[in-house]
Amino acid sequence: MFNNKKYTYVSVHYEDDEITERTYYYISDEDEIKVGDRVLVDRNGSEATGIVAKVEKFKKKNVPFPIEKTKHIIRKVDNNFKLDDDLWDDFDEDEFHDLKLIEKSYDKLFLNNMYGRLSIKRLMNLMFVDMYYYLNENTKLFYVPRMNLFFYKEFENNYSLAEMEYDVFTKEIYSILEREAIEVKREKVHNVYCANNYKKAVLFCKDNCILIHDDTDISDFREEKVELNMYDKVKERDEFKSVDEIIDYLKKYTPAHYKFPNPDYFIEGDKIIHYNGHIDYDMGVFNLYEYLIDNKYVDIDRANAYYELIKNKDENWQKWNIDEINYEKLNYMIVRLYYEERVCDGLVNSYASSGKLLRIVENIIKLKINKI
C-alpha cells in the first residue's frame, strides 16, 4: 500500500533578518497555517519569531529538505507576542564581558602550555616593539619555559600576563613563577619582522635552552637559518635538462614530509589558528616550473593576463578539470603553483604526489606542440 501522506513545508523569514527575501524551511504540524502568519521557531538552539512567506505540501519522496533534519514550527503567535526576556533582567554586561575575557585567557594559557615549544613569531612580537608604539622602560618582560608563558612586571610587584586580556594569576603565583623565569630584553625597532630580529630571537632561545617552534615562512631568513643550523639542508638536484626528465621525476615523486610535530597551532588575536607546519620539499619541484617558463612551455605574461581577467571572480582554479581546460588556464595554474607561498599550505606537495601536476605538465606540452 502506497504512503500518500503529505508534509507541510513552510518557508519562514526571521523578523530580525534585514534581508527580506531570505527564508528557511520548517515543517508545520498544523494544516491551517497560511502565508503571513506569525510563528515561533527554533533558530540554532534559541527561540525566534518569523513570518510565513510560503506554504507547500510534498510527498515524502519529493520533500525539498530531509524530514529528519527539518525542524518543526513550535506554534503560531499573535502580534502582541514578545520573546521572554526575563532571563536577561539581572544580566550584568560588564560581568559577562569579564567572564568572556577570563575564558579566552584560560584557553590561550592552556594551549600555550600544551604545545610546549616557543613560537619564533610569538617571541619576535614580544621582544621587539614597533617604533610607533610606546615602550615603558619600567616594565620588564619575563618568560617561563615550563609553562610557555610570558608575563610583565612593573616596579616591585605589579604583574600582568602578556598577550592575554585578563589576569588569571595572583601576585603570590607570579612571585613563584618569577623564580624560574627568564628576562627577555625588549627594544624598539623600525621593522619587527626582519632578519636581524629573527636571529636575535633564535639566539635567545638557544642561549637559554628553549625548545623552538619555527613558524616563519620557509623562504624567510633563509641565510640566517642556514647560519644558525635551523633546519637540515634540503637535498637539491640539478636543473632539469628536458621535459622527459620532468615527467620521469613527477612519475616517481614521493610525498614531502612535514618538518614540525603535530598537533601545532598559533594564536592570532582571539582566534586559534591551525598550522600544518613547513614542508621539507624537494627543490626539484621549483626547478620544474623554472624549466617550463624559461623554455616557453608556459607563457608567464599570458598567465598574468588571465589572472587580470578573472581576479575579481571566484577562482576555483584548484577544482578545474585539467584534462579539458585551455592553454591560458594551464598557464595560469602553473604560474600560481610556482609562487613559493603555496608550499607552506602543502598545495605543491599535494599536486605533485597526487599526479595532478604530472597531468598539467603533459597537457601543457601537448597543447604547445599542437600550436607549433
N, C-alpha and C positions, 0 to 999 in steps of 0.2 A: 504494500500500500504506500502510495507516494505521500510525502510530507508537504502539504500545501500551506504550512504556517508562514505568515509574512511578518517581517520585523520592521518596526517604525524607526527609521533613522532620521534624526533631527540635526540640522546644521545650526549651531549656536554661535552668536557673536558676543564676546565678553563685553560688558558695559564699559569697563575701564580701558578697553583697547581703542586707541585713536584711529586705527586702520579699519574702517567700517566694513570693508569687503572681506576681512579675514574671519573665517568661521571654523568650527571644529565639530566633528561628528560625535553625537551621543545617541544612545538608544532610549526611546520613550516607552514606558510600560503603560502609558495612558493613550488610548486611541483617539481621544478628543482633542489632543494637542494641536495647535494651529500656529501659523505664521503670526508673529507679533506678540505671542505670549511671553511673559517674563518668567524665567526659570532659575532655580538654584541648582548648581552643579559642583562637582569636584574638579578642581584645577590643580594638578600637581600636589595633591595632598591637602589643599586648603579649599574652603568653600568660596565660590564666586557666583555672581549673578550675571545672567546673559539674556539676550533676546533671540527668540526663534526666528531664523531667517529663511528656513526651508524645511519642509516635511516630505519625506519619501518613504515608500514601502517596498521592501525587497524580499524575495525568497532567499532561503539560506545560501543557495549556490551563487547568488548574484549580489550579495552584500558588498558595499564599497570598502569596508574595513572589517577585519576579522571580528566575529561576535565576541569571542572570549577576551579580546583586547580593547573592546569599546566600553566605556563607562556608561552607566545609566543616569538619566536625569533624576535628581533627588526628589524634586517636586516643583509644581508651579507656585509662583508667589505673586502678590499684588503689588501695586505701585508704591504702597506705603512700607513695604518690607525693607529693612536695613540689616546688613550683616552685623552679627553680635560683636560689639567692641568692648564687652565687659572685661575680657582678658587683658586689655590694654589700659584699664582705668588706673592701675597702680604702676604703670610702666615708667621706669626712670631711664630716659635716653642716655644720660651720662654714664649711669651704672652699666647699662647694656654695652655701650661703646667700650668701656674699660674692660669688661669681660671678654669682648672680642679681641682686644689688643693682647690681653694675657694669653688667650688661647693661641694666637698667632705666634707669640714669643715662645711659648712652650713647644709648639710644633717645630720652630726653627732650632731651638735648643736641642730637642730630641734628635732631629735629623742630622745636625752637625756632629753630635756626639756619636750617632750610629755609624756615620760614614768613616770617621777616624782620620782620614787624610786631609791635609790642609790645601784648599784650592789656591792656586797661584793668583788667579784673577781676584779672588776674595782678599788675599793678603795685599796685593798691589793697591786695591781700592782703599784699604785702611792705612797702609804705610805712607801713601802719597796723597796729598791734598791739592786739588786744583788751585791755581793762583787766585781764582775769582772767589774762593771760599775762605772764611775766617778760620784760622788755626789758633786755638787757645794754648799759649805757651805753658800754662799751669796744669793742663790736662795731659796725663800720661796714658799711653795705650799698653795693655798687657795681654799676653796670650797664654792660655793654659792648655798644653798639649794633650793631657789626659782626657780633657773634655772637649777639645777642639773648639775652644771658647775664647772670645775677645771681650775685654771689658775696659772701661775708662776709670781712672782715679784722678780726682781733682782735689788738691790740697791734702788734708790729713786723712779724712775718712768719707769723702763724698764719692761714692761709686755709682756706676751705671753700666748696663750691658750695651755693648756695641751692636749695631745692626738691628736691634730689636726695639719695639715701641713701648715696652712695658718691663719694669723690673720684676724678676721672679725670685731674686735672692735677697736675703737680709744682709746688713753690714757685717754681721758675725761670719756669715758664709764667705763673703768677699775677703775678709781678713785671712781666712783659712786658705782660700784659693790663691791669694797673693804670695803665699809662702813658696809655691811651686810654679808661679807664673814667670814668664819671660817678658821683659820690657821690649816693646817694639818702637824704635825711634821713628818719628814721623817727620816729613819735610814737605814744603810747598814746591810744586813743580808746574811747568807750563803744560806738560802732557803726561798724564798718569800712565797711559798705556804705551810705553816706549821701551826700546831695547835696554837702555841703561837701568831703568827701574825694574824690568824683568830680572836682570842679572842680580841686582841688589836683593830682590825678594827671594830668589833661589839660594843665594849665598847665605842669607839669614837663616833659611831652613836647614841648609847643610851644616852651618856652624853650630846650630842648636839641635841637631839630630832629629829634625821634624820630618815626618813622612809627608811626601808631596803628592798632590794630585794636580798634574799639569794640564789644566783645561784651556790653555791658549790654543789658537788655531795651529794646524800643522806648519803652515808657511810662515808664521810669526816667529821672529827672533831666531831664525834658523842658525845663524853663525854663533849666537850665544849658546844655543842648545848643544851644538857640537863642542864648543869650547868647554862647557860645563858637564859634558857627558850625560846629557839629559835623556837621550834615547839611543838605542842601538842603531848603528848606521844601516840604512836601508840598502839592501843589495841592488845596485844599479846595473843595468845591462847596456850593451852598446845600442846605438840607434839602429832602427830598422833600415835594411838595405833594399827591401822590396815589399810589395803588397803581399806576396806569398808568405813572407816572414810574419807579417801582421796576422794573417789568417791562421797560420800554424800556431802562433803564440796564443791567440784567442781560443782556439780549439782545445789547447792544453791548459788553459787558465785554471788555477786553483784559487778559491776564495781567500781574500786577505783576512787578517786576524785583528781583533781589537787589542790595543796596547794597554788599556787600563781596565781594572777589575769592575765587575758589576756586583750589586747594583750601584749606580752612581747618579748624581743629580747636582744641580746647583740652585741657589735661591735667588730669584730676580724680583726685587720689590716684595710683594706679598705672595708671589706665586712660586711653587716648587716646580722646577723645570727638569724633565727627564733628559739625561745626557748619555749618548751612546759611546762616547769616547773616540779617540783618534784611531785611524786605521793604519796598520803597518802595511802600506800598499807597495806594489811593485812599480818602480818608476817607468817600467816599460809601457804602462797604461798611457802615460803622458807622452812618451815618445811616439806612440801610435797616432795621437791627434796631430802632433807636430809634423809627422811624416805626411799625413793626408793633406794637411793645409799647405805645407811647403811645396808639395808636388801637385798642387791644384786639383786634387781629387775633391777637396772641399773648398768652396769659394767663401771665404770669411766675410767678404763685403756683401755678397748676396744673402748670407745668413743674417747679418746685421740689418739689412734692408727688410728681410722678412720679419725680424723682431719688431722693427719700427711699425710694420704693417699691423701686427696683431697685439702689440704690447698693452693696449687698453682693453683687450678682451681676455676672457678666461682661457689661459694657455692650454691646459690639459695635454701638453705635449708628451707627457710620460705615458698616456693612455692611447696614443696613436697606434694604428695598425701599421707597423713599419714595413709590411710586405706590400702595401698598396699605396703608400704616400709618394709624393713627387720629390724632385731633386731639391727644391727650395726647403722643404720641410726636413729632409735628411741632412742638408747643410746646417740648418738651424739646430737640430738635435745634437750633432757632433760638436758644434761651437758651444752650445750650452753645457754639454758634458765636459768640455775642455776646461772650463773655468774651475779653478782648483778648489773653491769653497764647497763644491759639490762632494768632494771626497769626505769631508767631515760628516756628512749625513749618510755616507755609505752608498750613495747612488751609483758612482762609478763601479765600485766593487760589485754591487748588485747587478748592474747591466752586464759586466764582464763575465761574472760567474754563472749567470742565467742563460748566456748565449745570445741575449738580445743585442749586445754590442757587435757580436760577430755578424748577425743578420743585417745590421745597419751598415757596417763596412762593406759587406758583399753587395748590398743594394746600391750603395754609393758608387762602387767600382763599376757595377753593371750599367748604371744609368750614365756614367761618364763615358764608358766605352760606346754606348749606343749613340751618344751625342756626337762623337768624333766622326 
